[in-house]
Amino acid sequence: YQRRVRDAGTPGADGGHLMHVRLVEYGYLIKKKTLAADDDFDACVNRDSMLETAAFGAPSLRTLNKGDKLQVLRNGYFIVDEAGDGSADKPLVLIKIPDGTPGPLSSPADQ
């Protein structure tokens, strides 16, 4: 990946404050693997295809820019969508990069 951010110390130990972070995961938009000609398209649309999780991050995340990629331990790989200032009003927004493992949003409902 392009950049590595490492913070081995205690978050906030450098005088900074924890950042507000939004972790976003997108799932499939269509509930079925294949659509038939007689299927009602509106009924096949997955209205719950986005999962958003609020989190806190280390102050060193402030150095990230839009498009940077990083690994969030025990959560996977993410790409920076919005490099906010870390406040509650403008959090850092990270979008999960799919890795192929099953998850809550990783497969269509009707298989």
C-alpha positions, 0 to 999 in steps of 0.5 A: 500500500502507498502509505503506512501509519504506525502509532505504537504509543498510547493514543493521545500521549503526544498531546493530541486528542482521539479522532472521530472516525466513520468506518463505512462498508458497502454490500451488494445493491441487488439481493439476488444473484440473477434477475429474471425478466419478470422480477420486480426490480424495486423488490430486488434492491437491497436498501440496507447495503451500507453499514456505518460504524463510529470509531475513534482513532489515534491522532496520527491519522490526521496525516492521512489524505484522500485516497490513502490506504491503510489497515485497521487492525482486526477490521481490514483494509480501508481507503480514505474517502474524506480526510476530516479534521477528526471532530465530531462534525467532520470525522475521518471517513474510511471505506472498507476495501472488499477482501472476499471473506464473508461478512455481514454485507458480503453476499446477496440475501437470496442465494 
